[in-house]
């Protein structure tokens, strides 16, 4: 029987916390371990039972702060005055999302910090599961090759950033956060047989007209050389907002001519959650979306970026920076129009609603 597109529509808040936020890739990770019993690199998608590593073992209120090292963690010298904590393996995202969702329950959420934590988290030797890479390529529209798409490194290291963002005292709560921009720099191509070392930290907390925003930096290195860097800008909405630059609310320009039209179905939400381990219910559940003000689920912004990059894949250089700003969410289902035009330095591209031309994403490759 084919899966229903809206199978989570009638879930309760308890179901959202205990059900679809679990790590849906645990079975694949277990299968990989069985097929490669002698391999030792860090698993890219650990079991959701790995609560001690992600610091959420029976601890929804976050009484195990990051400055209290867990089993398998050690301190290392960080950069720019930050303290680095090295994890023995990637954390499990399911338990981290459970902690974040519990934060919306009155009386459970912890206090927020006044600034970004002076902390880096790191993990070494993250290997790529070829089956998972192929699954990601299919969901996002990339060709099946041994070269990692630029956006795949974001997915590979995202659980580490998620651990940082769900830690006690992080200034912006994960629930309801808006991903407003993402910049990825590829210094050189990364192949499937290479293992990647990641570290992540937050910086540049600043006011915004609707709250506060900050940057979460994720860096991938191989053999001590930085090969990839991602910077995700997140907005935390606050009622007592103000002080930041105001957006220009002038007339919206006409969208460029479409190069392609794509039908975006609800399975994009569930499929991307599966391959990314990002189980935010605003992408997979009507109830989860409504809890945060959306009438129906929305496509993940990093899926939209990846899908645009896949359309440009044959024209991408060996090293480049791809920068996008996320505009209006892509509701599921909907039809979107992709446009791309060459410039003297690379490409400009955009994603608009095929129905009314409203912008979803604008970006560039340089």
LUMMAR-559659 format. One record per residue: residue in three letters; x, y, z of N, C-alpha, C in turn. Coordinates in pm, whole numbers, plus 50000, padded with zeros to 5 digits. Example, Ala and Ser with C-alpha at 12.3 -4.5 7.8 and 13.67 -1.06 7.14 Angstrom:
<pts>
Ala513194943150780512304955050780513204967050780 Ser512854977550708513674989450714512905000350787 
</pts>
This chain:
<pts>
Unk500854988050000500005000050000500885012450000 Unk500555021749914501345034049906501115042550030 Unk502165048950083502005057350201501125069350172 Unk500345073350273499495085050255500335097650266 Unk499975107650186500705120250188500485127750319 Unk499355125750385499035133250507498785123750623 Unk499645113850636499385103650737499515108950879 Unk500125120750900500315126051034499295136851069 Unk498265138750984497365150051003496645149851136 Unk496325138051192495515137451312496335134651437 Unk497645136951433498495134351548498245144651658 Unk498345140151783498285149251896499675155051921 Unk499755164952011501055170552045501955159752105 Unk501395150852187502185139952244502735131052133 Unk501915128252034502385119951921503515126851847 Unk503395139951829504445147251759505765146351835 Unk505685147051968506895146552048507485132552050 Unk506655122452062507165108852078507195100851949 Unk506515105551843506425097451722507295101951609 Unk506795110951522507515113751399508825121151417 Unk509145125451540510445131851559511555121751585 Unk511245108951590512295099051612513215098551491 Unk514405092751509515365091851400514935080751306 Unk514375084451192513845074651099514925067451021 Unk516185071351036517275065050962518015054551045 Unk517515051251164518215041851249518345028151185 Unk517295023651118517335010451056518415009850949 Unk518545020750873519565020850769520955020650831 Unk521155028050940522455028251005522815014451059 Unk521805007551115522044994151165522414984551053 Unk521724985950941522024977450827523434980050775 Unk523844992650775525194995950731526214989750824 Unk525974990050955526904984251051527054969251030 Unk525924962550997525974948250973526734944850846 Unk526584953450744527244950450617528704954350617 Unk529134962950714530534967050726530984965650871 Unk531024953350925531284951651068532674955851112 Unk533634956951018534994960351057535304975151042 Unk534344982850990534614996950965534495005051094 Unk535305015351104535335023151228534995037851213 Unk534825043451093534495057751086533195060751157 Unk533025073351194531805077751259530605075251169 Unk529535069451226528315067651149527665081051124 Unk527245083351001526595096050970525205096951028 Unk524565085351059523195085351108523065075151221 Unk523395079151345523405069951456521995066351499 Unk521925056351586520645051751637519985062351723 Unk518665062851719517945072551801517985069051949 Unk518525057351985518655053652124519905059552187 Unk520695066852110521975071952154521765084752235 Unk521035083752346520685095752420521855101552497 Unk522765093252545523875098552623524775107252537 Unk524945103552411525795111452324525175124952295 Unk523845125252273523245138052238522795145952361 Unk523035140552480522795148452600521345150052636 Unk520465140752595519035142352622518475130352696 Unk519295122652763518825110552828517905113852944 Unk516585112452921515605115153024515695129253078 Unk516055138552994516405151953042515765162652956 Unk514415163052946513785172552854514015187052890 Unk514315190053016514515203953054515955208353036 Unk516805199252987518175203452956519025205853078 Unk518915197153180519735198953299521125193353281 Unk521455188153161522805183853132523415193953035 Unk523935205053083524435215352993525645210552915 Unk525925217652806527045213752721528375214752791 Unk528465223352894529765224552959530005213153058 Unk529065203753065529295191653142529515180353041 Unk530755175853028531095166152925530405152952950 Unk529875146852843529265133752851530265122952818 Unk529795110652825530655099252795531125100052650 Unk532425097752629532975098052494533295111952443 Unk533145122352527533465135852485534775140352549 Unk535465149352480536705154852535536825169452490 Unk537575177052565537775191152531539025192652446 Unk538945201952349540065205252264540175220352254 Unk541255225052197541425239452177540495244052065 Unk539675254052091538775259451992539405271551924 Unk538615278551846539095290251773538405302751826 Unk539095314151818538555327251856537985327151997 Unk538695320752088538295320752228537195311052264 Unk536685303752166535645293852197536265281052250 Unk535525274052335535925261052386535325250352296 Unk536125240752252535615230252165535435217352242 Unk534265211352226533975198152281533905188452166 Unk534765178252169534805168152064533935156352103 Unk532965153152019532095141652041532705129251975 Unk532415117752031532955105351974532195101151849 Unk530985106151832530175103051714529075113551701 Unk528425113451586527345122851564526185120151659 Unk525545130651711524365128451796523165123751716 Unk522195118051787520955113651725519975125251723 Unk519435128451606518595140351592517215138451654 Unk516715126051659515355123951708515155128951849 Unk516075125351940515945129652079516115144652091 Unk516945150552006517125165152011515855172351971 Unk515145167151872513875173151834512815171251942 Unk512865160052012511915158152123512145168752230 Unk513415171452258513705181852357513185195352308 Unk513405198452181512965211252127511455212552130 Unk510735201852094509275202352094508715203652235 Unk509385197552332508915199152469509045213552516 Unk509905221152449510055235152485508835243652460 Unk507895238752375506675246352350505625243852458 Unk505855233852545504915230852652505145240652766 Unk504105247852811504295257752918504935251553042 Unk505935258553097506595254153218507725244453197 Unk507955239953073508995230053046510225236552984 Unk510025246252894511155252352824512105259352919 Unk513405258552891514415264652976514655279252940 Unk515555285353013515895299252989516785300452865 Unk516685312152802517485314952684518685323752722 Unk519805321452656520985329452683520895343252620 Unk521695352452671521705366052618522615367252497 Unk523485357352476524415357852363524665343752315 Unk525405342552204525715329252153526685322352249 Unk526605309052260527515301952350528945302452299 Unk529895303952391531295303952354531815289852340 Unk531235282552246531435268152237531465263752093 Unk532355254352062532345247051936532115232251967 Unk531355225751882531215211251889531885205151768 Unk532585194151788533285187651678533105172651680 Unk533265166751563533235152151549534135148651432 Unk534845137551443535835133851341535425121151269 Unk535905119851145535775107451070534365103751032 Unk533565113350987532195110350945532225104550803 Unk531795092250791531805085350662530455086550594 Unk530435083950465529225084950384528705071050352 Unk527435068850377526745056650335526295058850191 Unk526795050950098526485052949957524995051449929 Unk524325042650000522895041049979522135053450024 Unk522585059150136521955071350183522195082850087 Unk523425083950034523725094249936522835092849813 Unk522665080549765521815078349648520365082149678 Unk519895079249799518535082849839518375097949842 Unk519375104849898519355119449901519345125149759 Unk520195119649672520245124449534518885123249467 Unk518195112249489516885110149427515865120249480 Unk515845122349611514865131449671515075145749620 Unk516335149649601516645163449566516885165749417 Unk516945155049337517065156649193518485156549139 Unk519475152849221520845152149173521085139349093 Unk522125139849011522565127948941523205118349042 Unk523165105349013523765095449101525245094149066 Unk526095100549146527535100149125528215098349261 Unk529535096249259530315094949382530775108349436 Unk530465119249367530825132549416529655137949500 Unk529965142949619528915147549710528385161149665 Unk527065162649652526505176049627526865185549741 Unk526985198249709527355208049811526405207849929 Unk525115206049902524135206150010524135193350092 Unk524735182650040524765170050116525645171250239 Unk526725179150230527575181050348526815187950461 Unk525865196550426525005202750527524205191950599 Unk523625182650524522855171850583523735162850668 Unk524935159950619525835150850689526205156250827 Unk526475169250835526895174950962525795181651042 Unk524555181650990523475188851056523205184051200 Unk523255170951231523005167051370523925173951470 Unk525155177051429526065183951519525575198251546 Unk525155205151441524605218651460523315218251541 Unk522515207851518521265206351593521545204651742 Unk522585197151775522975195551916523315209151976 Unk524055217351902524395230651950523155239151972 Unk522215238751878521045247451883520015243351986 Unk520045230752028519095226152130519695226152269 Unk520925231152281521555231652412520945242252501 Unk521015240252634520495250252727521225263552712 Unk520475274252714521065287452702521265292352562 Unk520975283952460521085288952324520075300252306 Unk520485311652248519645323652256518345323152178 Unk518235314352077517025313551995516465299452005 Unk515195297752044514625284352054514435278151916 Unk514695265151906514585258351777513145258051728 Unk512185256551818510785255951777510345269351722 Unk509885269451599509415281651537510505290051474 Unk511765285451479512845293151419512665293451267 Unk513075304351204512945305951059514335306150997 Unk514565297350903515825296950829515725307150717 Unk516425318350730516235329350635517295329850525 Unk518455323750545519495324050443520475312750467 Unk521165308850360522175298350371523245300950265 Unk524485300450309525625302150218526555290250232 Unk526875283850121527775272250121528945275350029 Unk530155272950080531365274450000532025260849984 Unk532215256649860532915244249828534325248049785 Unk535325244249865536705247249830537265237249729 Unk536795224949739537145214549642536105203649650 Unk535945195749543534945184949548535315174549655 Unk534285168649715534445157949812533855145249752 Unk534605134349759534165121749701533615112549810 Unk532865102649768532135094149862533065086149952 Unk534285082949910535185074949992535925082650099 Unk535755095850105536475103950202535665105550330 Unk536375105850443535745108450572535965123150610 Unk534945129150669534945143550694534945146150844 Unk535755155750886535725160851023534875173751023 Unk533945174651118533075186351127533295193651258 Unk533135206751254532935214251378531925225451350 Unk531225229451455530135239051440530145248851556 Unk529685260951529529575271251633528575281751584 Unk528135290251675527215301151644527925314551662 Unk527505324451583528125337651592527145348251543 Unk527525360851566526855372451508525375373151545 Unk525065372051672523705374551719523405389451702 Unk522275392451638521975406351604520475408651602 Unk520045421151620518615424051620518035423451479 Unk516735420951475515975420551350514635426951379 Unk513995432351277512715439151301511675429951360 Unk511825416651344510845407251398511395398851512 Unk512605401851559513175394151669514685395251670 Unk515365383751673516825383151667517235372251569 Unk518385374251507518895363951419520375361651446 Unk520855350051405522245346451425522675336951314 Unk523975334251308524535325151210525055312751280 Unk524735301151226525305288551271526255283751162 Unk527525282451197528575278951103528905264151119 Unk528975257051007529365243051005530525241650907 Unk531635236150953532845235250872533215220550855 Unk533495216550730533945203150700535395203250656 Unk536205194450716537635193750684538035179350655 Unk539055177750572539625164750542541135165850553 Unk541725157650640543165158250660543655171650709 Unk542855178350789543235191350843543005203050750 Unk542495200450629542235211150532540735213750522 Unk540325226250534538915229750517538535227950371 Unk537505219750348537055217250211535645222450187 Unk534935225750294533525229650281533155238150401 Unk532315248250378531825256650488530385260650458 Unk529525259050557528135263250546527795273150656 Unk527075283650620526615293650717525105294750702 Unk524385290750806522915291550808522495303050898 Unk521675311950844521175323250921519755320150967 Unk519545320851097518245317651157517665329851226 Unk516345331151214515595341851279514715335951388 Unk514855341251507513955337851616512975349151636 Unk511705346551610510695357051623510425360051770 Unk510275372851800510015377151937508955387951936 Unk508115388052038507035397952044507575411952063 Unk508585413352147509165426552172510335428652078 Unk510055427951948511115429051848511375443651815 Unk512405445751737512725459251693514215461551696 Unk514645472051629516045475751632516835471451511 Unk516335461851435517045457251318516595464551193 Unk517295462051083516905468750957515545463950909 Unk514765473050855513435469750805513525466350657 Unk512715456750617512705452750477512025463250391 Unk512475463950267511835472750171510505466550130 Unk509415473450157508085467950130507485474350004 Unk508345477749909507875483649785507225473249696 Unk506925477349573506295468249479507205456449449 Unk506585444649439507345432549410507635431949261 Unk508905429849221509205429149078508595416749015 Unk508355417348885507815405848814508845394648814 Unk508415382148832509365370948833509975368948695 Unk511205363948688511825361248558511135349648487 Unk511405348348358510825337348282511295324148338 Unk510385314548346510685301648407511515293048312 Unk512545286748367513315276648294512695262948308 Unk511995260648420511365247648445510265249648549 Unk509315240348550508255240048652508295226548721 Unk508185226948854508245214648932507005213549019 Unk506405201849019505305198949111505895193849242 Unk505615200749350506165197449481505055191149565 Unk505145178249589504095170749660504435169549808 Unk503475165449891503755163350033504865153250058 Unk505105144249964506185134449984507565140949984 Unk507655152949930508915160349941509225163050088 Unk508195166450166508415168950309508865156650383 Unk508155145450364508515133250435509805127150380 Unk510005128150248511225122750190512465130150235 Unk512385143350240513555150850285513815148750434 Unk512755147350513512945144350655513695131150672 Unk513365121450586514005108350596515495109150564 Unk515865116350458517255116350417518105126650491 Unk517455136450554518205147050622518265145150772 Unk517445136350829517295134850974516775147651038 Unk516215156650958515605168951008514095166551012 Unk513595162351128512215157951140511305168751197 Unk511595181151164510735192051207509325189751151 Unk508305188451237506975184851189506295195351103 Unk506835207551093506215217251003506365212950857 Unk507265203250832507455198450696506715185450667 Unk506195178950770505645165450751504235163650805 Unk503715173150881502445171150950501585183750945 Unk500305182250915499395193750918499315199651058 Unk499215191051160499135196051296500435203151334 Unk501565197051301502835203451331502965216851263 Unk502505217951138502555230651068501645240951134 Unk500435236651173499475246151232499955251251367 Unk500705243051442501225247651570502105259951555 Unk502695261651437503605272851414503095282251306 Unk501775282251285501155292651204501045289951056 Unk501325277651011501205274350869499955265850847 Unk499125269250747497905261550726498145247250679 Unk499295244750620499645231150576501165229950578 Unk501685217750567503135216150571503835224050461 Unk505095227150485505885234750388507155226950355 Unk507665229050235508905222550195510065228250275 Unk511035219850304512235224350374513035233750283 Unk513505244750338514275254150259515515247950197 Unk516185238850270517385232650214517045222650104 Unk515825217350103515415209349986515275218749866 Unk514645230249884514485239749774515835243949718 Unk516795246749807518125250549761518775239049686 Unk518675226949741519285215449676518665212849540 Unk517345214349530516675211749402517125221849296 Unk517305234349335517815244349240519255241149200 Unk520075237149297521455233949268521545221749176 Unk520645212149195520635200349109520345204248964 Unk519485214248945519185218748809520395225348743 Unk521295230948824522495237348772523715228048773 Unk523545216048821524675207048848525655205848732 Unk525225203848608526215202148501527055214648475 Unk526625226248526527305238848496528125244048613 Unk528225236348721528925241148839530425238948827 Unk531235248548873532695246848871533165237848985 Unk534475235348990535035226849096534925233549233 Unk535105246549238535005254049364534085266049341 Unk533215268649437532245279449421531565282149554 Unk530825293249558529955296549671528535297949618 Unk527615291049683526195292149648525465298449766 Unk524845309749739524245318049843522755319549813 Unk521895316749911520465318349888519825325950004 Unk518755333049971517855338950071516515332150055 Unk515965327450166514655321050164513595331750185 Unk512625332050096511565341950101510305335750161 Unk509285333450080508035327650130508105312450124 Unk507515305450221507565290850223506865284850099 Unk507315272850063506685265249956505655255950020 Unk504345258750005503345249850066503285236549993 Unk502945226150068502825212750011501365208550007 Unk500825205549886501495205649755501405219349689 Unk502245221149586502185233249504503055231049381 Unk502975240449288503825240249169504705252649171 Unk506005250749150506945261849156507625263549020 Unk508075275648993508765278848869510225282148901 Unk511135275048836512585277248854513115285548738 Unk513945295248769514565303448665516045304848696 Unk516855305448590518295306948606518845314848489 Unk519805323448517520425331348409521905332648438 Unk522745331048335524195332348355524585346848374 Unk525615348848453526205362148470527685360948434 Unk528365372148438529795371548408530595363748509 Unk530035362148631530755355448739530185341848774 Unk529015338148721528405325548758526955325048716 Unk526065323048814524635321648785523825328948890 Unk522715334648848521655339148936520455329948913 Unk519765326149022518625317349007517555320849110 Unk516365315749087515235319049175514175308349165 Unk513325308049267512185299049271510965307349308 Unk509925306549224508705314249245507495305049241 Unk506405309749295505135302749280504705303349134 Unk504375291649078503925291448938502535297448924 Unk501795298549033500415303549027500365318749029 Unk501095325049122500965339549135502315346949134 Unk503415339849113504705346349101505355350649232 Unk504775346949346505385350749473506735343749489 Unk507745350849544509085345049552509225335149668 Unk509885324149641510215314449745511695314649780 Unk512545317049682513995316449703514685324449595 Unk515725331649631516605338049532518035334449569 Unk518865332049468520225327649498521185330649386 Unk522455327749417523515329849319524605319449338 Unk525325316549231526515308149232527665316749183 Unk528715317749261529885325749223531175317749245 
</pts>
